[in-house]
């Protein structure tokens, strides 16, 4: 006899979904509302606030800068974390607890403290208050988001057995990493990359303190409009949400195509 899900569980799930979805829907509605302070629903609808946002002189440049920082943080984090975590699992298992502690530290360091410390230490040109320092700070800040999914994926497979099997067949370390290990931990890599991109793309504190107006990012522009016009700020928030979702779907779609191509090539052999 099939066990039925209690009504209380469905109620908790429904409340959680409403708690997550209602603010997003309200932001979307506010971004197209002519006025929404006297009635339950907006008094009218318009796309004027989106036109104002798109027409702003800093819109394109701030969006480009945010993409540069986010994709750079994803790429650098992946290059640093994936080989290091793999090496620790295969050759230095005793180093895994140390890596766990080091990657948890950014959670306990406020963004303000991290930014001020980096500004104080790297006070010499060309690094001082430069986009390079901002990218480095974002890599440190987002390290836990990419390390934990990769570490969990490596722990879920027999990484030592796979590595030894590949090397017994003549593969070197690079070939083992790229052709054997990476395809098996691809879900963890994708999860980490999506988390890092979403976190860095919306990061305001580090960008505002380290570069400020010298290298203005999209969140800085959004915060500026919250002090001027909340409706334009809501439109910018919707644009930010949409970009994050589109990029996430593109990454998942590209990874899915790559996985299917690999499986087809293996079946063809």
Secondary structure, 3 states (H helix, E strand, C coil): CCCCCCHHHHHHHHHHHHHHHHHHHHHHHHHCECCCCCCCCCCCECCHHHHHHHHCCCHHHHHHHHHHHHHHHHHHHHHHHHHHHHHHHHCCHHHHHHHHHHHHHHHHCCHHHHHHHHHHHCCCCCCCCCHHHHHHHHHHHCHHHHHHHHHHHHHHCCHHHHHHHHHHCCCCHHHHHHHHHHHHCHHHHHHHHHHHHHHHHCCCHHHHHHCHHHHCCHHHHHHHHHCCCHHHHHHHHHHHHHHHHHHHHHHHHHHHHHHHHHHHHHHHC
